Amino acid sequence: MTSTDWTRLYLDVAEGSLITAMREGMTRSPRQLNAVFEADAELLDLGAAGVLAMTVDTLNGGAELATAGTPYAKGWLTTTVSVSDLAAVAAEPVAVLVSCSLRRDGWTTEEARQFGRGASDAAERYGCHIVGGDTNWANEESFTSCAIGTIRGRPLLSRVGARPGDALYVTGRIGAGNAAGFRATALGRSEADEPWLPEARVVAGDALREYARACIDTSDGLLNAAVGLAEINGLGVEVALRSEIYDPAAATLADACGLPRWLMAAGEWGEFELLYAVGAADGDRCARALADRGLTAIQVGQLTTAPELLLIDESDARKNLREVLPLVRTIDPAGPLLSELHDLLAKGL
């Protein structure tokens, strides 16, 4: 790790500098197989026992939980956000730990019960269980999950290993997370009747480990994921967002609000699909293997030797992601989101 790792566009500058400083003060485990930022989960070599994958993620109150409008949905999302990191390294989930920071006057016992049921239902969906955790009182609620998994055999799948010319695919349509977050924050619509329950793509593991060269989940949005995969491999990227790649709800919402659909890929409420790089000869084979597991692989671009980070939108306009993503990140999702987006678009975003 170098002191300039955090300057990548994929990372928030302040967050990246703190991560770098923390890691410089830590002793690296001799068992660890990945370097910092190189995989969605940390990979530890246990020798004859195989490879252990571990990850931890926190959802803070406010914008990060905007897509989860009910206690059940919060529980489901808390489990999913960490298990999705296991999916991105093709690990088989074994167990999840959950830590909750709750306001004393903010939760009833029935709401707590529904949160637990959501977290547990998601874990069972992924073939594992919630095995414990921690609960504390706090001024702002937050939920942390630690997911543990195992990897059978080699090769290992991480963010590293992509090559120039590799095609980029996602394991399903994109934009559902940004649509859910946008409805809650910009339009004030409750998701109580039909909560959005994203699914970690753990079923993709064997297919991706066989064919994919690199992988990252889209929990921070598709465009952020594409930039991250390109930058960690020292490559450029061209992301082509055609109309057919969008989740129908995301496309409908963007059209109704007078927004270009590509914004549903630019926000940071991700949909927990997997974005993977695959060689030209293996693209169709991998897609067929994913189809056997009930997933639809959709090509969204390619990695390039040139350093440019480009978006080709549904109107065939080409945009520089080095300019677009920082502007999108300046918007406060808790503020007048719709009007701020229209203002940026009027200025040529």
Secondary structure, 3 states (H helix, E strand, C coil): CCCCHHHCCCCCHHHHHHHHHHHHCCCCCCCECCCCCCCCCEEEECHHHCEEEEEEEEEECCHHHCCCCCHHHHHHHHHHHHHHHHHHCCCEEEEEEEEEEECCCCCCHHHHHHHHHHHHHHHHHCCCEEEEEEEEECCCCEEEEEEEEEECCCCCCCCCCCCCCCEEEECCCECHHHHHHHHHHCCCCCCCCCCCCCCCCHHHHHHHHHHCCEEEECCCCHHHHHHHHHHHCCCEEEEECCHHHECHHHHHHHHHCCCCCCHHHHCCCCCCCEEEEECHHHHHHHHHHHHCCCCCCEEEEEEECCCCEEEECCCCCEEEHHHHHHHHHCCCCCCCHHHHHHHHHHCCC
